[in-house]
């Protein structure tokens, strides 16, 4: 019989323990941690590092669905969410098309129905042609434009800058005129023969709602505003009967407000009684009706759409609540009896007090038939964007808008 010393036993135990540990470790690695073998002939994508990168902003998510007839394809190299990158071209047809994949401002239809806009990156103005190509309205550059007021039947505009400078510019004949710095909030008359604006003098006694020719000539002080400049909205009606609104009427019951319609010759129009605060107007194409939004505690102080007659002795008649919570300037008129509106999918209580807090909320798209009184949600899952500056195409088949968060310019095919 072999007798093992205590030292020998210790050495054998250590060797056995080491061998057992190695075997157990290999078994754990083999069955649980070994990387899966790649199929023969398949290589990992170039640049793949085996780790997840930082997550970017989450884009709109929509359930997959068959493409509807007549839908527009996604712009080449752009995903359904509107972002260039991996997976581009794999999303299939979409109702949403990216017209410009960068910040786009001051979108407006030109006299021929094509879209025109301001590019803040290079300070130039462009037109989107029917075939999707771009053309310059002018080689002239205007950097840091803050507000653009477009003409309705010609390619002219008034540009407001952060430093207070104002410029009238005609893109048709390249004519430029400097306007007084104390003028602001410009709007063109329907046929551009005049503009309306606020003239904000240093003294309250020298603050007026004025009219003038677009180049600043023949300026006329029409209404004295005094300390009420914040309550006045310059706004030419399409029939030229009104040049603005003034929310300076007598207090009404149930927190309603009395809105004065300001005529160019001090016409004594009936006032418009609106059932709430935060009045935002939107004229019908004929100027005979007005869509507006106001907020009231009965609606949790969220903006509610209303409509009424707004011409002559009919002002205020046939007032109707549309039961859609959005701001009137998020709607566009398809005709004098129909509207297309972007309606936030969710609004917090009190949204009417601060609309900027809800600017990133995605919108549903509604079609409103004012003759039947029916409002119908018409958006498909592709529409998951917060809409700003909505404009209808000339054939009324597409809603064009800028994304309120990214500033990108989209076209959305409507399914009435």
Secondary structure, DSSP 8 states (H G I E B T S, - for coil): -----HHHHHHHHHHHHHHHHHHHHHHHIIIIIS-----TT----TT--SS-----------------TT-B---TTB-TTS-BSTTTT-S--BSEEEEESS--EEEEE-TTS-EEEEETTTTEEEEE-TTS-EEES-S---TTEEEEEE-SSSSEEEEEETTS-EEEEETTTTEEEEE-TTEEEEEE-TTSS-EEEEEE-SSGGGEEEEEE-TTSTT-EEEEE-TT-GGGEEE---TTSS--EEE------GGG-EEEEEE-TT------EEESSEEEEEEE-TTSSEEEEEEEEGGGTTEEEEEEEE-SGGGTTTT-EE----S-GGGEEEEETTEEEEEEES---TTGGG-GGGGTTS-EEEEEEETTTTEEEE---TT----EEEEEE-TTSSEEEEEETTT--EEEEE---
